[in-house]
């Protein structure tokens, strides 16, 4: 009962983007607005929420990434990293079902996740990198699902050599 109530509250508060399955510019605009307006709540659910609470958020974040436009990739990428840290299997499963989005995220990761454009976030980015490497390394050796382990291994190999940068 508590889970249903929490999901109802999240839904009622607008934490799920209503246009996640819309197409074109409407999707990009609506999802970006939803992301900005609910950033703190999304972060809290990803950090402390249950699997049931995280699934719709991971789907929405993944779809925002898939249909992103310009700087939106920077805004959503740290939340995708947070979902990988706290809901590894769910996030890797989403990426497994969306290989183009996965490849795109890997390719753009140095710029959208590990570059500090605003200043003052370098330490936080190093912590994110370290957390991702630890979580993905643990996942690789868990023998849970071979396909997901392969994604974790590939992601680890991409993350390791990335240097955190600050744009001044």
Secondary structure, DSSP 8 states (H G I E B T S, - for coil): -HHHHHHHHHHHTT-S-TTTT--HHHHHHHHHHHHHHTHHHHHHHHHH--HHHHHHHHHHHHHHHHT--TTHHHHHHHHHHHHHHHSHHHHHHHHHH-HHHHHHHHHHHHHHTSEESSSS-HHHHHHHHHHHHHHHHHHHTS-S-HHHHHHHHHHHHHHHT---EE--
